[in-house]
Amino acid sequence: MGIDIKIPIGLMFTIFGLLLTAYGFFTRFDAALYKPSMGININLWSGLGMLILGVIMLALAYISRSQKP
Amino acid sequence: MNSEFILSWIDYLVMIIYFAFVLGIGWALKRYMKDASAFLEAGRSMPAWVAGLAFISTNLGALEVMGMTGSGMKYGMLTTHFYWVGAIPAMVFLAIFMMPFYYGSKARSVPEYLKLRYDEKTRGLNAILFAVMTILASGISMYALAILMEKVLGWNFHLSLILSAAIVLAYTYLGGLSSAIYNEVLQFFIIVVGLLPIVILSLKDVGGWHGLQQSLAPIVSHMPQHYAPDTWTTTWKYTGTAKANPLGVEWYGIFAGLGFVLSFGYWCTNFLIVQRAMSAKSTTAARNTPLIGAIPKMFIPFLIIVPGIVALVLANTPGKGFALPLNEAGQPIYDYTIIMLLKQYLPAGVLGLGVTALLASFMSGMAGNVSAFNTVWTYDIYQSYIRPTTKDKVSDDNHYLFVGRMATIFGVVVSIAAAYLASLFGNIMDFLQTIFSMVNAPLFAVIFLGMFWKRATGHAAFTGLLAGFFIALMHHGLTFPEGANTLVKGGWIAHLHAYPVEMAQNFWTAIFACSTSAIVTVVLSLLTKQKKSDDELKGLVYVLTPKLNEEAVPWYTRSTTLAIIVLLLVSILTILFW
């Protein structure tokens, strides 16, 4: 029906990915913030993971669009 | 322990972006909603993977996530029985054996299938019961969501209720079933991504799976019931007797009650679920929908049950400062396990993601209910009894689209009323869950017989449904779980038999209901005359339906191939965690 859901999923996770990666990067020396996650910069890692997911989704959407005339 | 979160700007930003996408999808779909079929059936155009993810996402509501994490803490890996034996076989059965009839019959809903296969009264009974229960269910999840927002985010209860209802209304009103389905797919991804950090961090905290097993051993063996040290990390090993495992049910009870009656009753007959597969674009896609859904479904336990098991270790390790909030009776509220885990491990940023995942699953649960309700209302009640179709197809299409939209508003408004009702009667949730299982189990017997036995008649099916429900009610009235303190739990007629736990009682209620319904339907079918001719039953009953030809489909996308893969994977998981 009309839209390819891979596009909004891809866009959303790309935005989340960029947002959390940046947030994780700028807060990387904030030990108090990462105390609950046992010192792991979980924002940075989650952000990178979401960025990959988002880009894969967008790539898949691009491929399926270019296959259809 | 205080369960309130302190959210920072980044958490709110994540939440706002998510809901912008949710509403955006509804908005983008608006222009495709040209007739009732597009609005109520998603135009039967969904690819199998979208329908498949929506299929399990509908079931992965927040109440499920919160409940199952709590069960992980209470019962350990035994909770996986709700997935590996309690869902996968039923999903495979639905796909391979039932979907060809649901989809191939061109019925637009489960009640409509009953009308085509049996008669008008069987459809009417099912449609009305389904409509009422669905709206109540939606109201209850709305209530639970508002309570959560009040307790966890510190928001006003009424404001939370209205705000979440408004969001759900907006996107289902705009995009109908398609919008609900697409948002369920979005929700699936956000739940996985939002909860994954919890799994990783909590397992790391206790030293991985091996460390978890070791830390659990002393805790479990010191419980008053003296369980074996590995009870929480195994599934079937201690199901020889009911007393040896925290579930309080033996292997055959799990197998028959959960693995057969309850799960088949739920997965194969619940229109809310089946509707997702019916929206698929072809028979093959419709059959593949539950199978594609089954693959993530069998790994969901690692996402939501495993952190619950870690929570048991945390709660027993004083240095961790982890405790569940207590209710008035001083009992821990297990449903809050996931909330307390989010609070324990997540810093600002991913915390927003986790909270958004929970809110998202609440809302898509409501949207699912509302979109199933408006289909049943429009086709099975309004079109059948209030305003039948006329000769003018174009004006009919517009009219039923309008009715479908109005039903959406009506559904949301009644849900809000039901939410306030739930806030007045604390037990209403238990009460409804009990009623659901009483209605679903007989329905499975009747639909199953309808699909595989052409002799089953309308009168017999109708009586079978009522008889099954009546027996379920009686069984519930005559038995009770040990230690029950309210009549909602059973025993309101007499105390004939006590079950060790509530779950055992539920299983047996369903088993009695399903078998009674089957026996009554078979006996009465033999005594009454089949009014439907073989021709009318074509496509509705197994023997009268031409065999599905899958020759044209490449072997690796055939439903049977997928089904074998699914069963193989679930067997491997079962053996690994035996």
Chai-1 contact restraints between the chains, C-beta under 6 A:
chainA,res_idxA,chainB,res_idxB,connection_type,confidence,min_distance_angstrom,max_distance_angstrom,comment,restraint_id
A,M1,B,Y32,contact,1.0,0.0,6.0,A-B,restraint_1
A,M1,B,A42,contact,1.0,0.0,6.0,A-B,restraint_2
A,M1,B,G43,contact,1.0,0.0,6.0,A-B,restraint_3
A,M1,B,S45,contact,1.0,0.0,6.0,A-B,restraint_4
A,M1,B,S178,contact,1.0,0.0,6.0,A-B,restraint_5
A,G2,B,Y32,contact,1.0,0.0,6.0,A-B,restraint_6
A,I3,B,A28,contact,1.0,0.0,6.0,A-B,restraint_7
A,I5,B,V50,contact,1.0,0.0,6.0,A-B,restraint_8
A,I5,B,Y182,contact,1.0,0.0,6.0,A-B,restraint_9
A,I5,B,V185,contact,1.0,0.0,6.0,A-B,restraint_10
A,P8,B,F21,contact,1.0,0.0,6.0,A-B,restraint_11
A,P8,B,I25,contact,1.0,0.0,6.0,A-B,restraint_12
A,I9,B,F189,contact,1.0,0.0,6.0,A-B,restraint_13
A,M12,B,F21,contact,1.0,0.0,6.0,A-B,restraint_14
A,L20,B,G349,contact,1.0,0.0,6.0,A-B,restraint_15
A,Y23,B,I10,contact,1.0,0.0,6.0,A-B,restraint_16
A,Y23,B,G349,contact,1.0,0.0,6.0,A-B,restraint_17
A,L33,B,P347,contact,1.0,0.0,6.0,A-B,restraint_18
A,Y34,B,P347,contact,1.0,0.0,6.0,A-B,restraint_19
A,P36,B,Y345,contact,1.0,0.0,6.0,A-B,restraint_20
A,P36,B,P347,contact,1.0,0.0,6.0,A-B,restraint_21
A,S37,B,L201,contact,1.0,0.0,6.0,A-B,restraint_22
A,S37,B,Y345,contact,1.0,0.0,6.0,A-B,restraint_23
A,S37,B,P347,contact,1.0,0.0,6.0,A-B,restraint_24
A,I42,B,P197,contact,1.0,0.0,6.0,A-B,restraint_25
A,I42,B,V350,contact,1.0,0.0,6.0,A-B,restraint_26
A,N43,B,G349,contact,1.0,0.0,6.0,A-B,restraint_27
A,N43,B,V350,contact,1.0,0.0,6.0,A-B,restraint_28
A,S46,B,P197,contact,1.0,0.0,6.0,A-B,restraint_29
A,S46,B,V350,contact,1.0,0.0,6.0,A-B,restraint_30
